[in-house]
Amino acid sequence: MDISPELKGTSIFLVGMNSPMKTSLGKLLAKSLRYYYFDSDSLVEEAAGGESAVKSFRETDEQGFRASETEVLKQLSSMGRLVVCAGNGAVQSSTNLALLRHGITIWIDVPLDMMASGNMEDQSVSDSEVFTQLASLYEEMREGYATADTTISLQKVASKLGYDDVNAITTEDMTLEVLKEIERLTRVKKMMEEAARPF
């Protein structure tokens, strides 16, 4: 299905906890829509001078780090035809949430245990510690995520497709769900615009 003409170049912002699923979904979605793909965290990292620089920047100057996140979002939201994987900071301030309104925002809701297993590179940290850290971050961000135009939950997609395990969901499955949801949102928006027109 080609929904590109209906979108009229409106950018898509994917919010939610950072996960490999969100990243691969963003890339495939951009390809499907013939859009450009950006990861806002990578852009902040690039501007700061790399991963280790961004880490110390975040630790020494939280305010400055947040300001650079906002600056990146400001630039991205002023453009069209983008699929943006937005970092966690994207939902942490009213300024950022307002910038996300320049496009369609979709919360990609990935189960915490699935994310915990993807965050286990550091062997010195126990499973329960990783899970606890993720759970508190999720609680902190949930209100911001909930302001998205729509939510695509991996668990709901799994049950809809008849999978017993969320890990069975492919990036293609998720991309199709997102495209259907974008199509629904653009249809609703069109109907509302038509209803608002004077007779």
Secondary structure as UniProt FT lines:
FT   HELIX           4..7
FT   TURN            8..9
FT   STRAND          12..15
FT   HELIX           20..33
FT   STRAND          36..39
FT   HELIX           40..48
FT   HELIX           51..60
FT   HELIX           62..77
FT   STRAND          82..85
FT   HELIX           88..91
FT   HELIX           94..100
FT   TURN            101..102
FT   STRAND          104..109
FT   HELIX           112..118
FT   TURN            123..124
FT   HELIX           127..145
FT   TURN            146..147
FT   STRAND          150..153
FT   HELIX           154..161
FT   HELIX           166..168
FT   HELIX           171..196
//
